[in-house]
Amino acid sequence: MKIGKLFICALTAAMSLGMFSSCGAAPSGEGLEWIDRPSSREEYMNNAKITSLTSLGNTYRLKKAIEKARSGEDVNIVYIGGSITEGEGLETSYANRSFNYFKDTFGKGKGDNVHYFNSGISGTPSTLGALRFENDVLNHQPDIVFIEFAVNDGGEDDMKSAFEGMIRDALSYETKPAIILLFARMQEGWTSQDWKKEIGAYYDLPMISYADGITYLFDNGAMEWSEFSGDYTHPNADGNAVVADFIAYFYDEVDRAEMPAEDTVMPDDPMNTMFYLNAHMLQHSDTEPAQLGSWRKASTGFHYSDGWTKEYSDNNEPLVFEFTGKCAYVVYPAMGSDGFKSLCARVYFNGELVGEKSFDEFVDGGWSCPYVGVLNRSYSAGEYRIEFYAPEDTPKCDLQVLALAYTD
């Protein structure tokens, strides 16, 4: 059913004026009810909000965080994901808007006891998210964690392992944060939310699918993609307001719900092989290499200036690291300059050469986005020695190691 250009124009104007936002308002005594024959802007948004709420899950931890906020205790809300979470306009991003809603609705006084941490990085999937989860999420002592990678992940086993690894890391962390899974979609409909919903259900987690919410609006002629986004993926200011309204509705439903009798219980067995659980990232401020070789400290990768760079010369003495762990990874940049060549690595585990790897750092159109390379995997911890160097036939080139990571 189409509802006409006049409605579309009114909808756009309303979004621009923030009329979809209920930020600052306390939840009403009763929740929303589905409207079978919507005919107005408010009625379509009513149904879109209901559609977006995949599952309340076990709300024990989130209600505890709300209690802390209302009592004046510090509450830390951390967002991790890709560019949708990072947001181009910090004030208009869904993350900032939804943070402000929580602060204004549940914080004490002016809400100064509620704190915001945005750990979104453009162009990155769950594999990198899992490697940096300790540094960029857990170290903020979170009470609430949003995880958003639905358009950055494919269906590979590695993505599933990393996504579930973040969940298990957060569930077992000392602050006992609430975990909220947020699912986005692209213009043509792509989203990896189906398998993410299965993982979320396995852990009884709260889940919000803005993908489902906006799809309802599109399918019913209540919104066009061009009103939601200026490209193929990223919400514009109005689109971010809609996403934030979905989250606000979710918060209101949590507040209305009864406190569960007990916290969620983490299953003993994960759904996927845990190759990314308990990951630790190393950069030059964290560790000294066993040998610096022809390299120097510093790097220019997107969000990663704390790595190592090979000097542009014929010298090809390796950059060497030694550490103890199970699985080992390297984070390297995708650079648009053909001065960059392949990052080569010799991997020793418990004194034995177990692999020689190569990672191409030149990518046509690359913009220094960080990639994850697998160096080695083991089900038990051992002693690693990793040697990074340039290809022997082209030693005079640019190379960077943005970070190392290992699991224990």
C-alpha positions as CSV (number, residue, x, y, z in Angstrom):
1,M,0.0,0.0,0.0
2,K,1.4,3.4,-1.0
3,I,0.4,6.5,1.0
4,G,1.3,9.2,-1.4
5,K,3.8,12.0,-1.9
6,L,2.0,14.3,0.5
7,F,2.6,11.9,3.4
8,I,6.2,11.4,2.3
9,C,6.9,15.1,2.4
10,A,5.3,15.4,5.8
11,L,7.3,12.5,7.1
12,T,10.5,14.0,5.9
13,A,9.7,17.3,7.5
14,A,8.8,15.6,10.7
15,M,12.0,13.7,10.8
16,S,14.0,16.9,10.2
17,L,12.3,18.5,13.1
18,G,12.9,15.6,15.4
19,M,9.2,14.8,15.7
20,F,9.9,11.1,15.8
21,S,12.1,11.5,18.8
22,S,10.7,11.0,22.3
23,C,14.0,11.8,24.0
24,G,13.7,13.0,27.5
25,A,10.2,11.6,28.1
26,A,9.6,8.9,30.7
27,P,8.0,5.8,29.4
28,S,4.2,5.8,29.5
29,G,2.4,3.2,31.7
30,E,1.4,1.1,28.8
31,G,3.4,0.0,25.7
32,L,2.6,0.3,22.1
33,E,0.0,-1.9,20.4
34,W,0.0,-3.0,16.8
35,I,-2.3,-1.0,14.4
36,D,-3.8,-3.1,11.7
37,R,-4.6,-0.2,9.3
38,P,-2.2,2.6,10.0
39,S,-3.0,5.9,8.2
40,S,-0.8,8.5,9.8
41,R,2.9,9.1,10.4
42,E,2.6,8.2,14.1
43,E,0.8,5.0,13.3
44,Y,3.4,3.7,10.8
45,M,6.2,4.6,13.2
46,N,4.3,2.9,16.0
47,N,4.3,-0.4,14.0
48,A,7.9,0.1,12.8
49,K,9.1,0.4,16.4
50,I,7.3,-2.8,17.4
51,T,8.8,-4.5,14.3
52,S,12.3,-3.4,15.2
53,L,12.2,-5.0,18.6
54,T,13.5,-8.5,17.9
55,S,13.7,-9.6,21.5
56,L,13.9,-8.1,24.9
57,G,15.9,-11.1,26.0
58,N,16.9,-11.3,29.6
59,T,16.7,-7.7,30.9
60,Y,18.3,-8.4,34.3
61,R,21.5,-6.6,33.6
62,L,19.9,-3.7,31.7
63,K,17.4,-3.1,34.5
64,K,20.3,-3.1,37.0
65,A,22.1,-0.4,34.8
66,I,18.9,1.7,34.8
67,E,18.7,1.4,38.6
68,K,22.3,2.5,38.9
69,A,21.6,5.5,36.6
70,R,18.6,6.6,38.6
71,S,20.4,6.3,41.9
72,G,23.2,8.6,40.7
73,E,25.9,5.9,40.3
74,D,28.1,6.1,37.2
75,V,26.9,4.1,34.2
76,N,29.1,3.6,31.2
77,I,27.5,2.9,27.7
78,V,29.9,1.6,25.1
79,Y,29.1,1.2,21.4
80,I,31.2,-0.9,19.0
81,G,30.7,-1.5,15.3
82,G,31.6,-0.1,11.9
83,S,31.0,3.2,10.3
84,I,27.2,3.2,11.1
85,T,28.2,3.3,14.8
86,E,31.2,5.6,14.3
87,G,28.9,8.2,12.6
88,E,30.0,11.1,10.5
89,G,28.1,13.7,12.5
90,L,28.8,12.9,16.1
91,E,25.8,14.8,17.5
92,T,23.3,13.3,15.0
93,S,24.6,9.7,15.1
94,Y,22.2,7.0,16.5
95,A,24.8,6.2,19.2
96,N,24.9,9.7,20.5
97,R,21.2,10.2,20.2
98,S,20.4,6.9,22.0
99,F,23.0,7.7,24.7
100,N,21.3,11.1,25.3
101,Y,17.9,9.4,25.6
102,F,19.2,7.0,28.3
103,K,21.0,9.9,30.1
104,D,17.9,12.2,30.0
105,T,15.4,9.5,30.9
106,F,17.3,7.4,33.5
107,G,20.2,9.6,34.7
108,K,20.0,11.4,37.9
109,G,19.6,15.2,37.7
110,K,21.1,16.3,34.4
111,G,22.4,12.8,33.8
112,D,26.1,13.6,34.4
113,N,26.5,10.2,35.9
114,V,25.9,8.5,32.5
115,H,29.0,8.3,30.3
116,Y,29.4,7.7,26.5
117,F,32.1,5.8,24.7
118,N,31.9,5.3,20.9
119,S,34.3,2.6,19.7
120,G,33.0,2.3,16.1
121,I,35.6,2.2,13.3
122,S,34.6,2.5,9.7
123,G,34.9,-0.5,7.4
124,T,35.7,-3.0,10.1
125,P,34.0,-6.4,10.8
126,S,33.6,-8.5,13.9
127,T,37.0,-10.1,13.5
128,L,38.7,-6.8,14.3
129,G,36.0,-5.9,16.8
130,A,36.8,-9.0,18.8
131,L,40.6,-8.3,18.7
132,R,40.1,-4.8,20.1
133,F,37.2,-5.6,22.4
134,E,39.4,-5.6,25.5
135,N,41.0,-2.2,24.7
136,D,38.0,-0.4,23.2
137,V,35.1,-1.9,25.2
138,L,36.0,-3.7,28.4
139,N,38.6,-1.2,29.5
140,H,35.8,1.4,29.7
141,Q,34.2,-0.7,32.5
142,P,30.9,-0.9,30.7
143,D,27.5,-1.3,32.1
144,I,25.8,-1.4,28.7
145,V,27.4,-2.6,25.4
146,F,25.9,-2.2,21.9
147,I,27.4,-4.5,19.3
148,E,26.7,-3.5,15.6
149,F,28.4,-5.3,12.7
150,A,25.5,-6.6,10.7
151,V,26.4,-5.0,7.3
152,N,30.2,-5.4,7.8
153,D,30.1,-9.2,8.4
154,G,29.5,-11.9,5.9
155,G,28.5,-15.4,6.8
156,E,32.0,-16.9,7.3
157,D,32.8,-19.1,10.2
158,D,35.5,-16.6,11.3
159,M,32.9,-13.8,11.6
160,K,30.6,-16.0,13.6
161,S,33.4,-17.0,15.9
162,A,34.5,-13.4,16.5
163,F,30.9,-12.1,17.0
164,E,30.2,-14.8,19.6
165,G,33.6,-14.3,21.2
166,M,32.7,-10.7,21.9
167,I,29.4,-11.8,23.5
168,R,31.1,-14.3,25.8
169,D,33.9,-11.9,26.7
170,A,31.3,-9.3,27.8
171,L,29.0,-11.7,29.6
172,S,31.9,-13.0,31.7
173,Y,33.4,-9.5,32.4
174,E,33.6,-8.3,36.0
175,T,31.2,-5.4,35.5
176,K,28.5,-7.7,34.2
177,P,27.4,-5.4,31.3
178,A,24.1,-5.7,29.5
179,I,24.7,-6.6,25.9
180,I,22.4,-5.2,23.2
181,L,22.7,-6.5,19.6
182,L,21.8,-4.0,16.9
183,F,21.2,-5.1,13.3
184,A,21.5,-2.8,10.3
185,R,20.8,-3.4,6.6
186,M,22.1,-2.0,3.3
187,Q,20.0,-0.4,0.5
188,E,19.6,-3.6,-1.5
189,G,18.6,-5.4,1.7
190,W,21.9,-7.1,2.7
191,T,22.3,-7.9,6.4
192,S,24.0,-10.7,8.3
193,Q,21.3,-10.4,11.0
194,D,19.8,-13.9,10.5
195,W,22.8,-15.8,12.0
196,K,23.4,-13.1,14.5
197,K,19.8,-13.5,15.7
198,E,20.4,-17.2,16.3
199,I,23.5,-16.4,18.4
200,G,21.6,-13.7,20.3
201,A,18.7,-16.1,21.0
202,Y,21.1,-18.7,22.3
203,Y,22.4,-16.3,24.9
204,D,18.9,-14.7,25.5
205,L,20.2,-11.3,24.7
206,P,18.2,-8.1,23.9
207,M,18.1,-7.5,20.1
208,I,17.0,-4.6,18.0
209,S,16.7,-4.9,14.2
210,Y,16.5,-1.4,12.7
211,A,16.8,-3.4,9.5
212,D,13.4,-4.9,10.1
213,G,11.9,-1.6,11.3
214,I,12.9,0.5,8.3
215,T,12.0,-2.4,5.9
216,Y,8.5,-2.2,7.3
217,L,8.4,1.5,6.5
218,F,9.8,1.0,3.0
219,D,7.4,-1.8,2.2
220,N,4.4,0.3,3.2
221,G,5.4,3.4,1.4
222,A,6.0,5.3,4.6
223,M,9.6,6.1,3.8
224,E,12.0,5.9,0.9
225,W,15.6,4.9,1.1
226,S,16.8,8.3,0.0
227,E,15.1,9.8,3.1
228,F,16.9,7.4,5.4
229,S,20.4,7.5,3.8
230,G,22.5,9.6,1.4
231,D,24.3,6.5,0.1
232,Y,23.9,2.7,0.1
233,T,24.4,2.1,3.8
234,H,24.8,4.9,6.3
235,P,21.8,6.6,7.9
236,N,21.8,10.3,7.4
237,A,20.7,12.7,10.3
238,D,17.1,11.8,9.8
239,G,17.8,8.1,9.5
240,N,19.9,8.1,12.7
241,A,16.9,9.8,14.4
242,V,14.7,6.9,13.4
243,V,17.3,4.3,14.6
244,A,17.5,6.2,17.9
245,D,13.7,6.1,18.2
246,F,13.8,2.3,17.9
247,I,16.3,2.1,20.7
248,A,14.3,4.5,22.8
249,Y,11.2,2.3,22.4
250,F,13.3,-0.7,23.4
251,Y,14.5,1.1,26.5
252,D,10.9,2.0,27.4
253,E,9.9,-1.6,27.0
254,V,12.7,-2.7,29.3
255,D,11.7,-0.2,31.9
256,R,8.1,-1.4,31.8
257,A,9.1,-5.1,32.1
258,E,9.3,-7.0,35.3
259,M,12.8,-7.6,36.8
260,P,13.8,-11.2,35.8
261,A,14.3,-13.6,38.7
262,E,18.0,-14.1,37.8
263,D,20.7,-13.0,35.5
264,T,21.3,-14.7,32.1
265,V,23.2,-17.9,32.4
266,M,26.0,-18.3,29.8
267,P,25.9,-21.7,28.1
268,D,28.9,-23.8,28.8
269,D,29.3,-24.7,25.1
270,P,29.6,-21.9,22.5
271,M,27.8,-22.3,19.2
272,N,31.1,-21.7,17.2
273,T,34.8,-22.5,17.6
274,M,36.2,-19.8,19.9
275,F,39.2,-18.5,17.9
276,Y,38.7,-14.9,19.1
277,L,37.8,-15.4,22.8
278,N,40.0,-13.5,25.4
279,A,41.9,-11.5,22.7
280,H,44.6,-9.0,23.6
281,M,45.9,-6.4,21.2
282,L,49.6,-5.3,21.2
283,Q,50.9,-2.0,19.9
284,H,54.1,-0.2,20.5
285,S,52.8,1.5,23.6
286,D,52.0,-1.9,25.0
287,T,55.1,-4.0,24.0
288,E,58.6,-3.8,22.8
289,P,59.6,-6.1,19.9
290,A,62.3,-8.6,20.4
291,Q,64.0,-7.0,17.4
292,L,63.1,-3.7,15.7
293,G,65.1,-4.5,12.6
294,S,64.6,-2.1,9.6
295,W,61.4,-0.8,11.2
296,R,60.5,2.2,13.4
297,K,57.7,2.9,15.8
298,A,54.5,4.7,14.5
299,S,52.1,4.0,11.7
300,T,49.5,5.8,9.7
301,G,46.7,3.3,9.5
302,F,43.1,4.5,10.0
303,H,42.6,4.8,13.8
304,Y,46.0,3.1,14.2
305,S,49.0,5.3,14.7
306,D,50.6,3.1,17.4
307,G,52.1,0.4,15.2
308,W,55.3,-0.1,13.3
309,T,56.5,1.1,9.9
310,K,59.2,-0.4,7.7
311,E,61.8,2.2,6.5
312,Y,61.7,2.7,2.8
313,S,65.1,1.3,2.0
314,D,66.8,-1.9,0.8
315,N,67.4,-2.9,4.4
316,N,65.1,-5.9,5.2
317,E,65.9,-6.8,8.8
318,P,62.8,-8.4,10.3
319,L,60.5,-6.9,12.9
320,V,60.3,-9.7,15.5
321,F,57.9,-10.3,18.4
322,E,57.8,-13.0,21.0
323,F,54.8,-13.8,23.2
324,T,52.7,-16.6,24.7
325,G,49.2,-17.4,23.4
326,K,46.8,-19.7,21.5
327,C,45.8,-17.9,18.3
328,A,47.9,-15.1,16.8
329,Y,46.8,-12.3,14.4
330,V,48.2,-9.3,12.7
331,V,46.4,-6.1,11.9
332,Y,47.6,-4.4,8.7
333,P,46.4,-1.6,6.5
334,A,44.8,-1.6,3.0
335,M,46.7,1.2,1.3
336,G,46.0,2.9,-2.0
337,S,49.7,3.6,-2.8
338,D,51.5,1.0,-4.9
339,G,54.6,1.7,-2.9
340,F,53.1,-0.8,-0.4
341,K,53.9,-4.4,-1.1
342,S,53.1,-7.7,0.7
343,L,53.7,-8.0,4.4
344,C,55.6,-11.3,4.9
345,A,55.7,-13.3,8.1
346,R,57.5,-16.3,9.4
347,V,55.5,-17.9,12.2
348,Y,57.3,-20.1,14.8
349,F,55.3,-21.9,17.5
350,N,57.1,-23.7,20.3
351,G,60.3,-23.4,18.3
352,E,58.9,-24.9,15.1
353,L,58.2,-23.0,11.9
354,V,54.5,-23.5,11.4
355,G,53.8,-21.1,8.6
356,E,55.0,-18.5,6.2
357,K,52.3,-15.9,5.5
358,S,51.9,-13.0,3.1
359,F,49.4,-10.2,3.3
360,D,49.0,-7.7,0.5
361,E,49.0,-4.1,1.8
362,F,48.3,-2.5,-1.6
363,V,44.6,-2.4,-2.4
364,D,43.3,-0.4,-5.3
365,G,41.3,2.4,-3.7
366,G,42.5,1.5,-0.2
367,W,42.2,4.2,2.4
368,S,44.3,2.6,5.3
369,C,41.4,0.6,6.6
370,P,42.7,-2.0,9.0
371,Y,42.5,-5.7,8.0
372,V,43.0,-8.8,10.1
373,G,45.4,-11.5,9.1
374,V,45.5,-14.9,10.7
375,L,49.0,-15.9,11.7
376,N,48.4,-19.2,13.4
377,R,45.7,-21.0,15.6
378,S,46.2,-23.5,18.4
379,Y,43.8,-25.0,21.0
380,S,46.5,-24.7,23.6
381,A,48.9,-21.9,24.5
382,G,52.5,-21.9,23.3
383,E,55.5,-19.7,22.7
384,Y,55.3,-17.6,19.5
385,R,58.0,-15.9,17.5
386,I,56.8,-13.8,14.6
387,E,59.1,-12.3,12.1
388,F,57.8,-9.6,9.7
389,Y,59.7,-8.6,6.6
390,A,59.3,-7.3,3.1
391,P,59.3,-9.6,0.0
392,E,62.9,-10.6,-0.8
393,D,62.5,-9.5,-4.4
394,T,61.1,-6.0,-3.5
395,P,62.7,-5.1,-0.2
396,K,62.5,-1.4,-0.9
397,C,58.9,-0.7,-0.1
398,D,56.4,0.7,2.4
399,L,55.0,-1.7,5.0
400,Q,53.1,-1.3,8.2
401,V,52.1,-3.5,11.1
402,L,49.3,-1.7,12.9
403,A,48.9,-4.2,15.7
404,L,49.4,-7.7,16.9
405,A,46.8,-9.7,18.7
406,Y,46.7,-13.0,20.5
407,T,44.2,-15.1,22.5
408,D,44.7,-17.0,25.8
